C-alpha cells in the first residue's frame, strides 16, 4: 500500500500517507481513471485518458474501496 501511496502522491501533488493497515502486504491492482491534466502530477497513465472515466478519488472508492482524506500532519 505504501507503493500506491507514493504513486498517488505524484498524481494529486500532495503527500499521501498509507493508513489502510495493509502495509507490508503486496497487491496486484488495476485502477482506471481519467487524469486531471490541469494539475502538475495529473499526467496519468501512458494511454490517452478516457474522457468519460471517473476521477481518481471516485475510482479509488469504487474500484478499490479506498478513500483519500485530507488531514494535517507533521511536515
N, C-alpha and C positions, 0 to 999 in steps of 0.2 A: 504494500500500500504506500510505502514511502516513495517508491519509484513513480507511482501515479501522482502523488502529491507534488513531486518535483516537476513532472510534465505539466500539471495544472498550473503551477506557479508561473511557468513560461507563457501559458495560454491566457491567463487572467491578469498578468502583470502585477501580481500581488503575492505575498508569501502565503502558501497553502501548507498547513500542518496536518499530518495524518493523525486523526483521533478516533479511528474506527475500532481500534482494539485488535485489528488483524495484522499488526506489524510483525515482521519476521516470516510471514507466510507468503507463498507465491501464488499468483493467479494469472490465468491466461484470459484476458478480457478483450473485447472489441467494442468500441464506443463510436457511434456515428452521430455527428452534429454538424451544424452549419457554423463555421467560424465567423467571428465578428472581425471583419477585415479593417475596421476603423481603430482597433486597439493595437498597441505596439507588438504584443505577443500573439495576436489573433490571426496569424498566417495559416494556422490549422494544418490539416493533413496535406500530403503531396497532391492528391487528386483534386480537381476543381470541386468546390463545395456544392452541395445540393441546396439551391435557394429555398426549397420547401422544407428542409430538415429542421430539427429542433435546435434551440440554443444550447450551449454547453451545460448550463445549470439544469435545464429541463432534461437533457439527455442523461446526465448523471443520476437524476432522481428516477426517471422512468426505466432506464436500461440497467442500472446497477444498484438502485436503491440507496444511493449516497446523496448527500447534500453539502453544499458549501455554505457555511455560516460565518458572517463577519463577526470578528471579535478583536479585542485589544490584547496584546501580549507584549512580553519583553522584546525590545528591538536588538 
